[in-house]
Amino acid sequence: MPVEQLIDGMINVLKKNVVARTPLTQDVLTGQGIIKVDNTFHFEDVNEIVLFQNGSENDLNWHTIAKIIDTNTIQLLQPVTMDFTVAQGAQIQKALGNTYVFPEDILFGDREVIPNPNRIVITVDPDTLSNEWIYLMGGLDEDYRLTISIYAKDDSFVDGMRIISKFADSIYHLLNGNIHLDIVNDETPLTADLAIGIRDVSIASTAQWPADQDHRYELQDNENVEIDFAIDSVVSPTVVRLSRTTVKNYQVARKGILRRRVRYLYESRVDKVEFGYISKENVVFKAARLSWFGKETEEYGFPQHGRGGIF
């Protein structure tokens, strides 16, 4: 399977969960402690967050989440100290130690010169790809290793190693929290709620969702999840019929989606984290490096056409 696709998927996972940037959907005024956002899925109680608007770093409000109330509502531990408005593009994202990562600073590949050195920068690199036959015919077990590096310029952060440790710990627990990490998937939002006992799923378009007897489809919203569906048939341009009925309910308001698993990692985890200092172009950075591996099986069909010989 393509290594590039795996790294792009890992970068997407980090952006969704370490950055988790989401817009406000309602103005929040000075002294208020309840905020309305587009989606709370990637946030948890006691997470640190930062509020900002107009893409500016000048008027930041640092907060701790007291409680996730529902898909769109967060209760803060302390009220905001200034107005944040939808008209000015107000957003929230995760923070650690009064520091946060810009999504554009999560990069494919390490660099000899770190861009934006005064900010936290994260890079994802391919490390190794190894394999072995696990059964004939023809399952090839492939073991991918990636290195995730976190950099903080030594003179830019007073408590730099503490901050690096916080980000390393956050990524460590994120990637070890699900042994079947869903790095590469296709998703489409539901366009109608699903009650218990339903097989027909409404989506915007079935053009990219044909009948498929592989049980690699899942339903999810911010409360429920079910796996191991196939698509029995396409009922209409906007409805697919699943292989069995649902046992839970799914709502558009709870960000319900139909997901197709593109790559299945049957085992994955971070098995080593290293901390220290590194110099790049005479600039010293505090750094952490996480070694991650993921395993999947590639199927090969037999008989195969010969690729050599004399023609």
C-alpha positions in Angstrom: 0.0 0.0 0.0 1.3 3.6 -0.7 3.4 5.0 2.1 2.5 8.5 0.9 -1.2 7.8 1.5 -0.4 6.6 5.0 1.6 9.7 5.9 -1.1 12.0 4.5 -3.6 10.1 6.6 -1.5 10.5 9.8 -1.2 14.3 9.1 -4.9 14.5 8.8 -5.4 12.6 12.1 -3.0 15.0 13.9 -4.8 18.0 12.4 -8.2 16.8 13.5 -7.1 15.8 17.0 -4.1 17.9 18.1 -5.3 21.1 16.4 -9.0 20.4 16.3 -9.9 23.9 15.0 -13.6 24.5 14.8 -15.6 27.8 14.2 -18.1 29.4 16.6 -21.7 29.3 15.4 -23.0 31.9 17.8 -21.4 35.1 19.3 -20.1 34.8 22.8 -19.9 38.0 24.8 -17.6 39.1 27.7 -18.6 37.3 30.9 -20.3 34.4 29.2 -19.1 30.8 29.9 -21.1 28.8 27.4 -19.9 28.7 23.8 -21.6 27.3 20.6 -19.4 25.6 18.0 -19.8 23.6 14.8 -18.6 20.3 16.4 -17.3 19.3 19.8 -16.4 15.7 18.7 -12.6 16.2 19.0 -12.8 17.9 22.4 -13.1 16.4 25.9 -13.7 17.7 29.4 -10.6 19.4 31.0 -9.0 20.0 27.6 -7.2 23.3 27.3 -8.4 25.5 24.4 -7.7 28.9 22.9 -10.3 31.3 21.4 -9.3 33.7 18.6 -10.8 35.6 15.7 -9.7 37.4 12.5 -6.9 34.9 12.3 -5.1 37.1 14.8 -2.8 36.0 17.7 -3.2 39.4 19.4 -6.4 38.7 21.3 -6.2 35.2 22.6 -8.4 33.8 25.3 -7.0 30.7 27.0 -9.5 28.4 28.7 -10.2 25.0 30.1 -13.3 23.0 29.2 -15.5 22.3 32.2 -18.0 20.1 30.3 -18.9 19.0 26.8 -22.7 19.5 26.9 -23.6 18.2 23.4 -22.4 18.2 19.8 -22.5 22.0 19.6 -22.1 23.3 23.2 -19.1 23.7 25.5 -19.2 25.0 29.1 -15.9 26.8 30.0 -14.4 26.7 33.5 -14.1 30.5 33.4 -16.0 33.1 31.4 -14.4 34.8 28.3 -12.8 38.2 28.9 -13.7 39.7 25.5 -16.3 39.4 22.8 -15.9 36.8 20.1 -18.2 37.0 17.1 -19.1 34.8 14.1 -18.8 37.9 11.8 -15.1 38.1 12.8 -14.4 34.5 12.2 -14.2 33.4 15.8 -12.8 29.9 16.3 -11.5 27.6 19.0 -8.8 24.9 18.9 -6.9 22.8 21.4 -4.0 24.2 23.3 -1.4 22.8 25.7 0.5 25.0 28.2 -0.8 28.2 26.6 0.6 27.1 23.3 -1.0 25.7 20.2 -0.1 24.2 16.8 -1.1 25.9 13.5 -2.5 23.3 11.1 0.0 24.5 8.4 2.8 23.6 10.8 2.1 19.8 10.6 4.3 18.8 7.8 5.1 15.9 5.5 8.8 15.2 6.1 11.4 16.6 8.3 13.3 19.7 7.2 16.9 20.9 7.4 15.5 24.3 8.0 12.3 24.4 10.2 9.7 26.8 8.8 8.1 29.2 11.4 10.8 28.3 14.0 9.1 30.5 16.7 6.1 28.1 16.7 5.5 24.5 17.6 6.3 22.5 14.4 5.4 18.8 13.9 6.8 16.6 11.0 5.8 13.1 9.9 8.5 11.0 8.1 8.5 7.5 6.6 11.0 5.4 8.5 10.9 1.7 7.3 8.6 -0.7 5.5 9.1 -4.4 6.1 7.1 -7.5 5.3 6.6 -11.3 5.6 4.3 -13.9 4.1 1.7 -14.9 6.7 -0.3 -17.3 4.6 -0.4 -18.7 1.0 -1.9 -17.9 -1.2 -1.1 -14.8 -0.8 -1.3 -12.7 2.4 1.7 -10.4 2.8 1.9 -8.8 6.2 3.3 -5.3 5.9 4.8 -3.4 8.8 5.1 0.4 8.4 7.1 2.7 10.7 6.8 6.4 10.8 8.6 9.0 12.9 6.7 12.0 14.3 8.9 14.8 15.4 7.9 17.8 17.5 10.1 20.9 17.6 10.1 24.0 19.8 12.9 26.7 19.3 15.0 26.7 22.5 14.8 30.5 23.0 11.1 30.9 22.0 9.5 29.1 24.8 10.4 29.7 28.5 9.1 26.3 29.5 9.9 24.6 26.1 10.7 21.0 27.2 7.6 20.9 29.4 5.5 22.0 26.4 7.2 19.5 24.1 6.5 16.8 26.7 2.8 17.8 26.8 2.4 17.5 23.0 4.4 14.2 22.9 2.1 12.8 25.6 -1.0 14.0 23.8 0.0 12.4 20.5 1.2 9.2 22.3 -2.2 8.7 24.0 -4.1 9.6 20.8 -2.3 7.0 18.7 -2.3 4.3 21.3 -6.0 4.9 22.2 -7.1 2.8 19.2 -5.2 -0.3 18.1 -7.2 -0.2 14.8 -6.4 3.4 14.0 -8.6 4.7 11.2 -6.0 6.7 9.3 -7.3 6.4 5.7 -11.1 6.4 5.2 -13.7 7.8 2.9 -16.6 9.6 4.7 -19.9 11.2 3.6 -22.4 13.0 5.9 -25.9 11.6 6.5 -28.7 13.8 5.0 -31.5 12.2 7.1 -31.6 10.7 10.6 -31.5 6.9 11.0 -33.7 5.2 13.6 -33.0 1.7 15.0 -33.9 -1.1 12.6 -33.2 0.8 9.3 -31.1 -0.4 6.4 -31.6 2.5 3.9 -29.1 5.4 4.4 -29.6 8.8 2.9 -26.5 10.7 1.7 -25.9 13.6 -0.7 -24.9 11.4 -3.6 -24.3 7.6 -4.2 -22.0 8.2 -7.2 -18.9 7.2 -5.2 -20.7 4.7 -3.0 -21.6 1.7 -5.2 -22.8 -1.7 -4.1 -19.9 -3.5 -2.3 -20.1 -6.8 -0.4 -16.9 -6.1 1.5 -17.9 -5.5 5.2 -15.8 -2.4 5.5 -18.6 0.2 6.1 -19.4 2.0 9.4 -22.0 4.4 10.7 -21.0 7.0 13.3 -22.2 10.1 15.0 -21.0 11.9 18.1 -22.7 9.4 20.3 -23.0 6.0 18.5 -21.0 3.8 16.2 -21.5 0.5 14.4 -19.1 -1.4 12.1 -19.0 -4.3 9.6 -21.7 -3.2 7.2 -21.6 -3.9 3.4 -23.6 -2.0 0.8 -26.1 -4.4 -0.6 -27.5 -2.1 -3.3 -27.9 1.5 -4.5 -31.6 2.3 -4.0 -31.6 5.8 -5.6 -29.1 8.6 -6.4 -29.1 9.5 -2.7 -29.9 6.3 -0.9 -27.8 3.1 -0.3 -29.1 -0.1 1.3 -26.9 -1.7 4.0 -26.4 -5.4 4.5 -28.3 -5.4 7.9 -30.4 -3.1 10.0 -29.0 -0.6 12.5 -29.1 -1.4 16.2 -28.5 2.2 17.2 -29.8 5.6 16.0 -27.8 8.3 14.1 -28.6 11.9 13.7 -27.7 14.6 11.3 -27.5 17.1 14.2 -24.9 14.8 15.9 -22.7 14.9 12.7 -23.8 11.4 11.5 -21.6 9.9 8.7 -21.3 6.8 6.6 -17.6 5.7 6.5 -15.8 3.4 4.1 -12.6 1.8 5.5 -9.9 2.2 2.8 -7.0 0.8 4.8 -7.3 -1.5 7.8 -4.5 -1.5 10.3 -5.0 -4.5 12.4 -2.3 -3.4 14.9 -0.7 0.0 15.5 0.9 1.9 18.3 3.7 4.3 19.4 6.4 2.0 20.9 9.1 4.6 21.7 9.4 8.3 22.5 12.7 10.1 22.7 13.4 13.6 24.1 16.4 16.0 23.6 17.9 18.9 21.7 18.7 19.2 18.1 20.4 21.8 16.0 19.2 22.8 12.5 21.0 25.4 10.6 22.6 26.7 13.8 19.2 27.0 15.5 18.7 24.9 18.6 15.4 23.2 19.1 13.9 21.2 22.0 12.5 18.1 20.4 10.6 14.9 20.9 10.4 12.0 18.4 7.7 9.3 18.5 8.2 6.0 16.7 4.9 4.7 15.4 4.2 1.4 13.6 1.1 0.1 11.8 0.5 -3.4 10.3 -1.8 -4.4 7.5 -2.2 -7.3 5.2 -1.9 -7.0 1.4 -3.8 -9.7 -0.6 -2.3 -11.2 -3.8 -4.3 -13.3 -6.2 -3.0 -16.4 -7.9 -2.2 -17.5 -10.6 -0.2 -14.5 -11.7 1.0 -13.5 -15.1 4.7 -13.9 -15.6 6.8 -10.7 -15.7 10.0 -12.1 -17.1 11.2 -14.6 -19.7 11.9 -14.2 -23.4 9.2 -12.9 -25.8 
